[in-house]
């Protein structure tokens, strides 16, 4: 089936989207009985009266549980005692606010774009923080991992995705029904660069994940422990997968390549396998509309592209080649919307992919950067891989670093409507740069609009 041409698609989307951009309670979903009349079921089991499915999008969510850092770790961002100026707004409040927003939205599915659990995504942290809020809709969550699930962060020894995969896929048990655990060597030994912060603590034992489940595939052997003398994890968290929601095709990818076999080289064994999988998935995809998501962005609204973000340009090249429409990222703790771009970051209103960054799930917020700044620690001072210091000024269309919130995507057969709504404002002492559009009269932030899909290169 061929898609309707541009101007007619846009007209269809605009007409249909007008009444579907507000995610007020009850406006987007009402209980219905298939045979008419009221239903006893509530969301997420109830049918809805929507004409198109809704995907909630957010990342960078859950604080590290506890009031103080464990012994040996550097003081940073706990749930109850976060760093200034968050002393009057605990990080429990912010993740609770965005979880409440998702429940009010009543989406069909929830895409989490990485860094679900800080600081290093131990299984016990998922149980004690993430699960208490976002666990309410775990069954409809479609996650992608972030650096805080894999690497050393802020003085905590990373767990190479073991906590993330154990939480979503389940874990292996012995004959007595007890978890089979392993104590991981440091997944970021000194021989590796770009892993973030040095580890200061002895790792806690982690459950061994089941091989397949909600987070995608976890390979039980072949990790960097086999190739790096300083040691590392034995298993390999792959974690890429795809699914359909209504007329759309979604692809969840894993860009946390530093500690994987072959590292972040596009010809390294692990990343090359993911690229081949992505190519095969796109070749088999005939949906009119396609979106992909992963954690660390290729185009950074906070001027902090990582090694992984540069590597992810290989994702962009395949997605652009095969006619994808949207890229969804986190990592930057802010909300940003770019104009449609090609894989090199050039504006392309015809075949370009629009990037959204929605890293506003609950963690401390980042500043929007429109002009060049002095490079910070572990940053490249780049807004895009080419080094264009005016990239954000030329290509950002909406942005804020002062609010936590969630974006809803309404998915039409030939297009989409986006609606980012703030759930909670950051502390009054916070000042994270400019905001566009301006805050609402009530002090909140909203960015709404619609776009048309251009159809994949291999549509029927």
Secondary structure, 3 states (H helix, E strand, C coil): CCCCCHHHHHHHHHHHHCCCCCCCCCCCCCCECCCCCCCCCCCCCCECCCCCEEEEEECCCECECCCCCCCCCCCCEECCCECCCHHHCCHHHHHHHHHHHHHHHCCCEEEEECCCECCCCCHHHHHHHHHHHHHHHHHHEEEECCHHHHCCECCECCCCCHHHHHHHHCECECCCCCECEECCCCCCCCCCCCCCCCCCCCCCCEECECCCCCCCCEECCCCHHHCCCCCCCCCEECCCEEEEECCEEEEECCCCCCCCCCCCCCCCHHHHHHHHHHHHHHHHCCCCEEEEEEEECCCCCCCCCCHHHHHCHHHHHHHHHCCCCEEEEECCCCEEEECCECCCCCECCCCCEEEEEECCCCCCCCCCCCCCCCCCCCCCCCCCCCCCCCHHHHHEEEEECCEEEEEEEEEECCEEEEEEEEEEECCCCCCCCCCECCCCCCCCCEEEEEEECCCCCCCC
